[in-house]
Amino acid sequence: MPKRYKVLSDEVLSSESLRQRIYQHLDQNGCSDGLCPGCRLRIGCCHVYRGNLAASGYGRFHFRDGGENITYYVHRLIWALHHQEDPGTHEVQHRCDNRSCGRIEHLKLGHELENARDKFLRNRQYRGGPKRPKRGVRNGSKLTVRDRSDICRYYRTQVYSMVELARRYRVSSERIGQIVRPFSRRLRVKRLATRSQVQPYPAGSCHRRARLSKADVSRIKSLYEQRICTQQELASMYGLHKSSISLLVRGKTYAHSQTVRRVARGELQGLAKVTERQVKRLRRMYQTGHYSQQALAERFNLKQTTVSAIVRGFTWKHLL
């Protein structure tokens, strides 16, 4: 499908002031060394456009046509002004293969297919662009791959510290840390493994700031579990803050002194209101069908919901 370009009006095609404005930006003196594309093809020096260039390399020119601002390619506009004719859907080709050239002798009109064929014959087709630079040397990197390997070697052998390496290679110490971070982890593990005696971190009463002994901790937990003292009373008894007692009884601190205890059940639990013998008797009486749950609750001084949980097996499961 041919490209669509803005149709130029007759007023633009016959404008002499527009022609003078364009030619002011054309370098019509030509090259002095004879190395321009036109000279190489022996068709005359190129008249390079010194104005605004697009990213593709073609010259662009801004003007008004019928009260509308238009941006147009310079080589198409020069051809249209010279021939007093709008190119339409045709392509204006460069015989010199210089996209910024505006010399009329280097311009010719052709179809898009002819332009593609000419591009292939002159080896101007896109081939993937320039090769991507190697890692470590692109984007203006201050360090090469050799420098990075040397930095890791110096740090691994403990010849220089991070600060000394940063000064030596004129980069920041954070950048040195990013390079040697994998080696720093290995060194840390290696140092710990080569130590003759690895001292564990002091915990509990062995800590120099500990205010409670192991016996004090066990006694506090025992008094709180038996509901003999509250947290506030324990805090005033041992001269601590209430939050410290709260962390201790919840196992957040002195966790190394905790022992795994089996959960008490049945009549061994401190909140049990009946014994195992009474539970067995209650279930036998309910199974006879002569007693309701409400009658059993009044007889054993319990709630009806508690009796319901016992007879349905939701509680006291170890006696089923």
VEXDREN-2710 file (C-alpha; in Angstrom, 1 decimal):
% VEXDREN-2710
k/r/px/py/pz
1/MET/0.0/0.0/0.0
2/PRO/1.5/3.4/-1.0
3/LYS/2.3/5.9/1.7
4/ARG/0.1/8.9/2.2
5/TYR/1.6/12.3/2.1
6/LYS/0.1/15.7/2.5
7/VAL/-1.2/17.1/-0.8
8/LEU/0.5/20.4/-1.6
9/SER/-1.7/23.3/-2.8
10/ASP/-1.0/25.3/-5.9
11/GLU/-0.2/28.3/-3.7
12/VAL/2.7/26.4/-2.1
13/LEU/4.0/25.0/-5.4
14/SER/4.3/28.5/-6.9
15/SER/5.7/30.2/-3.7
16/GLU/9.0/31.8/-4.5
17/SER/9.5/32.9/-0.8
18/LEU/9.2/29.2/0.3
19/ARG/11.9/28.3/-2.3
20/GLN/14.2/30.9/-1.0
21/ARG/13.7/29.9/2.6
22/ILE/14.6/26.2/1.8
23/TYR/17.7/27.1/-0.2
24/GLN/19.0/29.2/2.6
25/HIS/19.6/25.9/4.5
26/LEU/21.2/24.1/1.6
27/ASP/24.9/23.9/1.4
28/GLN/25.4/24.5/-2.3
29/ASN/29.1/24.9/-2.1
30/GLY/29.6/21.1/-2.2
31/CYS/32.4/19.1/-0.5
32/SER/36.0/20.1/-0.7
33/ASP/37.6/16.7/-0.4
34/GLY/35.5/14.9/-3.0
35/LEU/34.4/12.2/-0.6
36/CYS/30.6/12.9/-0.5
37/PRO/28.3/10.1/-1.8
38/GLY/27.6/12.1/-5.0
39/CYS/31.2/12.5/-5.8
40/ARG/31.9/8.9/-5.3
41/LEU/29.1/8.0/-7.8
42/ARG/30.4/10.8/-10.1
43/ILE/27.1/12.6/-10.3
44/GLY/28.2/15.8/-8.7
45/CYS/28.6/17.0/-5.1
46/CYS/25.6/16.7/-2.7
47/HIS/23.9/19.8/-1.5
48/VAL/23.5/18.9/2.2
49/TYR/20.5/20.3/4.1
50/ARG/21.7/22.1/7.3
51/GLY/18.4/22.6/8.9
52/ASN/16.2/20.3/11.0
53/LEU/16.8/16.6/10.4
54/ALA/14.5/13.7/11.4
55/ALA/15.7/10.6/13.2
56/SER/15.8/8.8/9.9
57/GLY/18.3/11.3/8.5
58/TYR/15.8/13.1/6.1
59/GLY/15.6/16.9/6.2
60/ARG/12.3/18.4/7.6
61/PHE/10.9/21.8/6.8
62/HIS/8.0/23.6/8.6
63/PHE/5.6/25.9/6.7
64/ARG/2.0/27.0/6.6
65/ASP/-0.5/25.9/3.9
66/GLY/-4.0/27.4/4.0
67/GLY/-3.7/28.3/7.7
68/GLU/-2.4/24.9/8.7
69/ASN/1.1/24.1/10.1
70/ILE/2.8/21.4/8.0
71/THR/6.0/19.4/8.4
72/TYR/7.3/18.1/5.1
73/TYR/10.3/16.2/3.9
74/VAL/12.8/18.6/2.3
75/HIS/13.7/16.4/-0.7
76/ARG/10.0/16.0/-1.7
77/LEU/9.4/19.7/-1.3
78/ILE/12.4/20.7/-3.4
79/TRP/11.3/18.3/-6.2
80/ALA/7.7/19.6/-6.0
81/LEU/8.8/23.3/-6.2
82/HIS/11.1/22.6/-9.1
83/HIS/8.6/20.7/-11.2
84/GLN/5.6/22.7/-10.0
85/GLU/3.8/19.3/-9.3
86/ASP/2.8/17.4/-6.3
87/PRO/4.5/14.0/-6.0
88/GLY/1.4/12.4/-4.7
89/THR/1.8/8.8/-3.6
90/HIS/5.1/8.4/-5.5
91/GLU/8.5/8.3/-3.8
92/VAL/11.2/10.9/-4.4
93/GLN/14.4/8.8/-4.5
94/HIS/18.0/9.9/-3.9
95/ARG/20.3/8.8/-6.7
96/CYS/23.2/9.6/-4.3
97/ASP/21.8/7.6/-1.4
98/ASN/22.4/10.7/0.8
99/ARG/19.2/11.3/2.7
100/SER/20.1/14.9/3.7
101/CYS/20.9/15.8/0.1
102/GLY/18.6/18.4/-1.6
103/ARG/20.3/18.8/-5.0
104/ILE/17.6/18.5/-7.7
105/GLU/19.9/16.6/-10.1
106/HIS/20.1/13.8/-7.4
107/LEU/16.4/13.5/-7.0
108/LYS/14.1/11.3/-9.2
109/LEU/10.5/10.2/-9.0
110/GLY/9.6/6.6/-8.7
111/HIS/7.2/4.0/-7.2
112/GLU/7.6/2.4/-3.8
113/LEU/8.5/-0.9/-5.5
114/GLU/11.3/0.8/-7.5
115/ASN/12.6/2.3/-4.3
116/ALA/12.7/-1.1/-2.6
117/ARG/14.4/-2.7/-5.5
118/ASP/17.0/0.1/-5.7
119/LYS/17.6/-0.2/-1.9
120/PHE/18.3/-3.9/-2.3
121/LEU/20.6/-3.5/-5.3
122/ARG/22.6/-0.8/-3.5
123/ASN/22.8/-2.9/-0.3
124/ARG/21.0/-0.3/1.8
125/GLN/18.5/-2.7/3.5
126/TYR/18.3/-2.9/7.3
127/ARG/20.5/-5.7/8.7
128/GLY/19.7/-5.5/12.4
129/GLY/21.6/-2.4/13.2
130/PRO/25.0/-2.2/14.9
131/LYS/26.2/-5.0/17.0
132/ARG/25.5/-4.7/20.7
133/PRO/28.7/-4.0/22.7
134/LYS/29.9/-6.6/25.1
135/ARG/28.8/-6.6/28.7
136/GLY/30.8/-4.4/31.0
137/VAL/32.0/-2.0/28.3
138/ARG/28.8/-0.4/27.1
139/ASN/26.9/2.7/28.3
140/GLY/30.2/4.5/29.2
141/SER/31.2/2.0/31.9
142/LYS/34.3/3.1/33.8
143/LEU/35.3/-0.6/34.5
144/THR/36.1/-3.2/32.0
145/VAL/35.7/-6.9/32.4
146/ARG/39.4/-7.2/33.2
147/ASP/39.0/-4.5/35.9
148/ARG/36.1/-6.4/37.5
149/SER/38.0/-9.7/37.7
150/ASP/41.0/-7.9/39.2
151/ILE/38.7/-6.2/41.8
152/CYS/37.3/-9.6/42.8
153/ARG/40.7/-11.1/43.0
154/TYR/42.1/-8.3/45.1
155/TYR/39.2/-8.5/47.5
156/ARG/39.2/-12.3/47.7
157/THR/42.9/-12.3/48.6
158/GLN/42.4/-9.4/51.1
159/VAL/45.0/-7.3/49.4
160/TYR/42.8/-4.1/49.4
161/SER/39.6/-3.1/51.2
162/MET/36.5/-1.8/49.4
163/VAL/37.5/1.8/50.1
164/GLU/41.0/1.3/48.8
165/LEU/39.6/-0.4/45.7
166/ALA/37.2/2.5/45.1
167/ARG/40.0/5.0/45.3
168/ARG/42.2/2.9/43.1
169/TYR/39.6/2.5/40.3
170/ARG/37.9/5.9/40.8
171/VAL/34.5/4.6/41.5
172/SER/32.2/4.6/44.5
173/SER/32.5/2.1/47.3
174/GLU/28.9/1.1/46.7
175/ARG/29.8/0.1/43.2
176/ILE/32.7/-2.0/44.6
177/GLY/30.3/-3.6/47.0
178/GLN/28.0/-4.6/44.2
179/ILE/30.9/-6.3/42.4
180/VAL/32.4/-8.2/45.3
181/ARG/29.1/-9.0/47.2
182/PRO/29.1/-12.7/46.1
183/PHE/32.7/-13.1/47.2
184/SER/32.1/-11.3/50.5
185/ARG/29.4/-13.9/51.4
186/ARG/31.8/-16.7/50.7
187/LEU/34.6/-15.1/52.7
188/ARG/32.3/-14.7/55.7
189/VAL/31.3/-18.3/55.6
190/LYS/35.0/-19.3/55.2
191/ARG/36.1/-17.2/58.1
192/LEU/33.5/-18.8/60.4
193/ALA/34.5/-22.3/59.3
194/THR/38.2/-21.7/59.9
195/ARG/37.8/-20.3/63.4
196/SER/39.0/-22.8/66.0
197/GLN/36.2/-21.9/68.5
198/VAL/33.1/-20.2/67.3
199/GLN/31.6/-18.3/70.3
200/PRO/27.8/-18.4/70.2
201/TYR/25.9/-15.2/70.8
202/PRO/25.2/-14.9/74.5
203/ALA/21.6/-15.4/75.4
204/GLY/19.4/-15.3/78.5
205/SER/21.2/-14.9/81.8
206/CYS/24.6/-15.2/80.0
207/HIS/24.0/-11.8/78.4
208/ARG/25.8/-8.9/80.1
209/ARG/22.6/-6.9/80.2
210/ALA/20.4/-9.7/81.6
211/ARG/18.4/-8.7/84.7
212/LEU/16.8/-12.1/85.3
213/SER/18.4/-15.5/86.0
214/LYS/17.1/-18.8/84.6
215/ALA/15.4/-19.5/88.0
216/ASP/13.7/-16.2/88.0
217/VAL/12.3/-16.8/84.5
218/SER/10.9/-20.2/85.3
219/ARG/9.4/-18.8/88.5
220/ILE/7.7/-15.9/86.7
221/LYS/6.2/-18.3/84.1
222/SER/5.0/-20.6/86.8
223/LEU/3.4/-17.9/88.9
224/TYR/1.6/-16.4/85.8
225/GLU/0.4/-19.8/84.5
226/GLN/-1.1/-20.7/87.9
227/ARG/-2.8/-17.3/88.0
228/ILE/-1.2/-16.5/91.3
229/CYS/0.2/-13.1/90.1
230/THR/-0.7/-10.7/87.3
231/GLN/1.8/-9.2/84.9
232/GLN/1.7/-5.9/86.8
233/GLU/2.4/-7.6/90.1
234/LEU/5.3/-9.6/88.6
235/ALA/6.7/-6.4/87.1
236/SER/6.7/-4.6/90.4
237/MET/8.1/-7.7/92.2
238/TYR/11.1/-8.0/90.0
239/GLY/11.6/-4.3/89.2
240/LEU/10.8/-4.7/85.5
241/HIS/8.4/-3.0/83.1
242/LYS/5.1/-4.7/82.4
243/SER/5.9/-5.0/78.7
244/SER/9.0/-7.0/79.6
245/ILE/6.9/-9.5/81.6
246/SER/4.4/-9.7/78.8
247/LEU/7.1/-10.6/76.3
248/LEU/8.5/-13.2/78.7
249/VAL/5.3/-15.0/79.4
250/ARG/4.4/-15.0/75.7
251/GLY/7.7/-16.6/74.7
252/LYS/9.0/-13.6/72.8
253/THR/12.0/-13.3/75.1
254/TYR/14.1/-16.0/76.8
255/ALA/12.8/-18.4/74.2
256/HIS/15.8/-20.7/74.7
257/SER/14.6/-21.5/78.2
258/GLN/11.2/-22.8/77.1
259/THR/10.4/-26.4/77.5
260/VAL/7.9/-28.3/75.5
261/ARG/5.1/-29.2/77.8
262/ARG/2.3/-31.5/77.1
263/VAL/-1.1/-29.9/77.3
264/ALA/-3.0/-30.9/80.3
265/ARG/-6.4/-32.4/79.7
266/GLY/-9.2/-33.8/81.7
267/GLU/-9.2/-33.2/85.5
268/LEU/-5.5/-32.3/85.3
269/GLN/-6.4/-29.0/83.7
270/GLY/-6.8/-26.2/86.2
271/LEU/-10.2/-25.1/84.8
272/ALA/-11.9/-28.5/84.9
273/LYS/-15.2/-28.4/86.9
274/VAL/-15.9/-32.1/86.9
275/THR/-13.7/-35.2/87.3
276/GLU/-13.3/-38.1/85.0
277/ARG/-15.5/-40.3/87.2
278/GLN/-18.3/-37.7/87.1
279/VAL/-18.0/-37.4/83.2
280/LYS/-18.4/-41.2/82.9
281/ARG/-21.4/-41.2/85.2
282/LEU/-23.0/-38.3/83.4
283/ARG/-22.8/-40.1/80.0
284/ARG/-24.2/-43.3/81.4
285/MET/-27.2/-41.4/82.9
286/TYR/-27.9/-39.6/79.6
287/GLN/-27.7/-42.8/77.6
288/THR/-30.5/-44.3/79.8
289/GLY/-32.9/-41.7/78.4
290/HIS/-34.4/-40.9/81.9
291/TYR/-32.4/-37.6/82.2
292/SER/-32.4/-34.6/79.9
293/GLN/-29.4/-32.3/79.4
294/GLN/-31.0/-29.5/81.5
295/ALA/-31.6/-32.0/84.4
296/LEU/-28.0/-33.2/84.3
297/ALA/-26.7/-29.6/84.2
298/GLU/-28.6/-28.8/87.4
299/ARG/-27.5/-32.0/89.1
300/PHE/-23.8/-31.5/88.4
301/ASN/-23.9/-27.7/88.7
302/LEU/-23.0/-27.1/85.0
303/LYS/-24.4/-25.3/82.1
304/GLN/-26.6/-27.0/79.6
305/THR/-24.1/-26.2/76.7
306/THR/-21.3/-27.9/78.8
307/VAL/-23.4/-31.0/79.3
308/SER/-24.2/-31.0/75.5
309/ALA/-20.5/-30.9/74.6
310/ILE/-19.7/-33.7/77.0
311/VAL/-22.4/-36.1/75.8
312/ARG/-21.8/-35.4/72.1
313/GLY/-18.1/-36.1/72.5
314/PHE/-16.8/-32.6/71.7
315/THR/-15.0/-32.4/75.1
316/TRP/-13.4/-35.1/77.2
317/LYS/-12.6/-37.1/74.0
318/HIS/-10.0/-39.2/75.8
319/LEU/-12.7/-40.9/77.8
320/LEU/-14.7/-42.1/74.8
END
